[in-house]
Amino acid sequence: MITYPSRRSKALAAAAATVCALTVSGALPASASASRTTPAAPAEAPLLVSVGDSFISGEAGRWAGNSNVRANGHSGTDRAWDPETGRSDPYRVYGSSYDNGCNRSDVAEVQSTTLDVSRINLACSGATSKAVLLPESGGAPFKGERSQAGELEDVAAGRTVRAVVVSIGGNDLGFSDIITGCATEFVKPFGGSPCAPDAAQQVAQRLPGVRQAAVNTLADVRTALERAGHPAGSYRLVLQSYPSPLPDAGRIRYPGEKYDRLSSGGCPFFDKDLTWAHDELVPEISSVLADAADEGGAEFLDLSRSFEGREVCSTSTRQADAGHSPAGDTSEWVRFVTSGAGQGQRQESLHPNRYGQQALGTCLTLQLEQPSGDRRCTNTAGQGPAAMRLSSIG
């Protein structure tokens, strides 16, 4: 058991309450429907469409690295900061999607591609497969918006579709609850213990359901496109996995399982949980999604190691401050854990930030510039989001 100095007991108890309220799934009350289309090419250009959850909707794209310095828009990391007013306006990054918490950022993966396409982002932060499926398959409105597959059918009608890229499964797994439980254990003043042993059992029980959810999602995406006049083979369908937001315990900037992991780093996890999440959880999810892509007739884009060395609290990154501006080759590519009381929204925690989303956009660009196939995307050490690399799987 970790022993904390007694003078910090009250602070840790408050932190525990904060982390108990933490969510990385993006659940907010539904309100007005959000704009989903951001054309980056003439209307006649073929469509590139994203569907799914927060890792492709653009959640946390507001942030360029992390900083604990409040001045100058948190050391220039807050892209919503307006220096003229001295205030932050999230609508500058998320547009009207901020109203209902879908948080489709201006640097979301499809927006960060460099392809000659028109881009449509239908994904929504917090979405499970149920938010994508057609109504006849059990799909249902989410955050005041209709089924993403239903929307896809409408936007694809009468247009050429180059590709649809899907990110799904994390919320079906309950990733948010799992990670929240791990963080809560870490900040307990007394008696906290690694979550990995129990969480690993939960994950093992849920992964078959995640696989089936992804297969069903791909099937309904295909159905929607067929109804819109696009037979199989006339477009690319890509299912992607998730990058690891955390390093293993051997590569964390804050050694010793101390309070600074929460107060400074925004990575409040035990060593055992860090290593489990990085070495086992993320690869297991990726393997299940690879199987789903194979069964569902989609290409598979493995992103599980795309942020290696760029994770929150990684030893090879640093936070921005007065002497270090945020930059893609030195900053973290993942939003650190935040309560939402000071910096942004808590739902942004542990999601790809601006640099991470630009990196994923590069991965998708590279994937679609090559013939159909299953590939793995990785970064280049010491370089920014433009220096991503693909390798074939198998």
DOSE-147466 format. One record per residue (C-alpha): residue in one letter; x, y, z. Coordinates in pm, whole numbers, plus 50000, padded with zeros to 5 digits. Example, Ala and Ser with C-alpha at 12.3 -4.5 7.8 and 13.67 -1.06 7.14 Angstrom:
BEGIN
a512304955050780 s513674989450714 
//
This chain:
BEGIN
m500005000050000 i501235034949921 t501645057950222 y500975094550154 p502025123050378 s499245130650628 r499005167050523 r497765155150185 s495045132250309 k492265157650270 a493485167749927 l493625131549818 a490135125049949 a488865154249745 a490795141649445 a489205107549487 a485765123149475 t486785142149163 v488095111448985 c484965091949080 a483075117448873 l485545115148587 t484335102248256 v486235097247933 s483175086247739 g481695120347664 a478265116347821 l476495149747831 p472805159047814 a471455159147463 s470485192447315 a470515207746972 s471725186946683 a475265194346574 s476795202346239 r478445171346097 t479785183345766 t482945203145708 p483685202745335 a487375206145258 a486965201344883 p484345209844619 a480965192744658 e481705170144361 a484785155544532 p484305120044663 l483205116245023 l485345105245314 v483055097645609 s483835088945969 v481395071146198 g481715059346554 d482955072646885 s485105099147050 f488445086846917 i487375096346567 s484835123846640 g487645147146747 e487205147447124 a490025167147294 g491105183346967 r490855216247153 w494225209547317 a497735211447171 g499705192547434 n499225196947809 s500215223748056 n499655231948422 v500485268748366 r497325289748353 a498775319848169 n498445325347795 g495755299547737 h497585273447945 s500925280247779 g499325280747435 t497855245847461 d494215257647462 r493285263347099 a489945277647206 w491665306147390 d490985341247256 p493835364447358 e491735395147276 t489005386347523 g491145366247764 r488545338747756 s488215304047611 d485475296147360 p485185258647282 y482915266246985 r486015278346802 v487185242046789 y484065220346823 g481525242646648 s477885235346721 s478725199546820 y479825213647154 d476135219147236 n475385182247276 g478865169547363 c479605151347037 n482695173447019 r483595170246652 s486755190746637 d488225209546344 v491225186146353 a489305153346384 e490905124546198 v489025128745871 q489555166445883 s493295160845925 t493715139545613 t495395155145310 l493265136945053 d491295153744775 v487905145944927 s484865161445090 r484875152545457 i481855143745669 n482235135446036 l479195116746172 a480975103146481 c479975114146830 s481845113247158 g480465086247385 a478815066147109 t478355028647142 s477505006546847 k473835013146925 a474315049346817 v475555037646475 l473255008446397 l470175012246181 p466885013446375 e465834979046250 s469064965046397 g468484980346738 g470015014146671 a468705044246860 p469145082046866 f472075094247071 k472515129147217 g469565141247015 e470925128046685 r469625099446475 s471475067446390 q474825074146227 a474195046745969 g470885063445887 e472675096645841 l475285079345625 e472575066245395 d471285101545342 v474605119545292 a475945092545058 a472955093044823 g473905107044484 r477565111544580 t480725092044510 v482085076444829 r485805070944853 a485855055945202 v484055051945532 v486245048045841 v484815033546160 s485945036046522 i483745015946757 g483924992147051 g485545011747332 n482265023047481 d480674988847425 l483544975247634 g482975000947908 f486485015047873 s485465046948054 d484255028648364 i487305006348370 i489785035048351 t487795055948599 g487905027048845 c491665024048806 a492195061248868 t489865060949166 e491895033449329 f495095053349284 v493835084949456 k492355067749760 p494125081450071 f494345046350213 g493755011350084 g493995017949712 s495264989249500 p495834981949131 c492674975748934 a494284953048676 p493444918948828 d489704925448848 a489534947248537 a491264920948326 q488524896248413 q485814921148319 v487514928147987 a487814891047905 q484084886647964 r483144916747751 l485474913347453 p483294888147264 g480454913347281 v482764940647151 r483694918746855 q480064912546769 a479184949246811 a481884958746562 v480754931946314 n477164944246340 t478274980146292 l480184971945975 a477184952745840 d474864982345892 v477355006545737 r477384984145430 t473584982445428 a473305020245449 l475725024745160 e473964998444949 r470655016145003 a472345048544896 g473405032044570 h476935020844658 p477544983544611 a480384965644787 g483664972044608 s482785007444504 y484245022544822 r486795015045095 l485595004345439 v488155007445721 l487794996446083 q490465010846308 s491625002446659 y492655025746941 p496025041047032 s497295035247383 p496835067647582 l499235056247856 p502835043747862 d503945012748046 a505375017748396 g508955017748269 r508405049348063 i506505072448297 r507925106548390 y506625104248746 p508225073648911 g507345059649249 e503525059349238 k503375093449405 y500735120649420 d502475140549144 r501025116248889 l497665132148966 s498595167649062 s501205174048793 g501085147348528 g497415139248493 c498145101848486 p496865088848825 f497515051648786 f499515024748962 d502515009848781 k500764976448743 d497744992948585 l499825013648345 t501654982948220 w498454962448198 a496644989347999 h499564994347761 d500794958647722 e497564938947747 l494324959047733 v494974979647420 p496494950347222 e493594927547324 i491044953047200 s493024956846879 s493124919246822 v489364916146868 l488724944746627 a491074928946372 d488944897546387 a485794918346348 a487204935946042 d488024902445886 e484534889045946 g482874921445841 g484804924745515 a486634956545612 e490244967245604 f491894969445943 l494034998746054 d495934990246372 l496585021846574 s497505004746901 r501155016246891 s500695048246691 f501305069947001 e504275050547136 g506485075447320 r503875102847279 e501465091147553 v500455112647849 c503285113148109 s505695095147878 t509375101147950 s509985111847591 t507515140847608 r507115172047818 q504425196347918 a504325231347777 d505305260647999 a506745295647970 g510025281947838 h508645254147617 s505925260547362 p503685231847258 a505025213146957 g504195180946780 d507665166446823 t507925172547200 s504395174847341 e502115146947454 w499585135847194 v496965126647455 r494905148947682 f495815143548045 v493215134048307 t491335164748423 s488335169548649 g486915196848425 a487005221948710 g489875241948563 q490855231248212 g488175221947963 q485835192348003 r486515160448193 q485205140547896 e488265151847701 s490525131747933 l492745104947774 h491675112747418 p493945122247128 n494615159647133 r495355181146831 y498685164146762 g497235129646817 q494365136246580 q496695150146317 a498805118746351 l495735096746304 g494795117746002 t498205110445857 c497715073345924 l494375073445743 t495825093145452 l498615067845410 q496155038845434 l493875052545162 e496755061644933 q497675024744915 p495654995244785 s493214978745020 g494874958945298 d495434955245671 r498164977445812 r499714990446132 c500535027146183 t503435039146399 n505145072346460 t508745082846408 a510585089846733 g511405126446784 q509225138246496 g505745152646466 p502365139846345 a503305142045977 a505995115246016 m503765084846058 r504575051445893 l502555021645777 s503534985145771 s501564955445645 i500024931245891 g500584894645829 
//
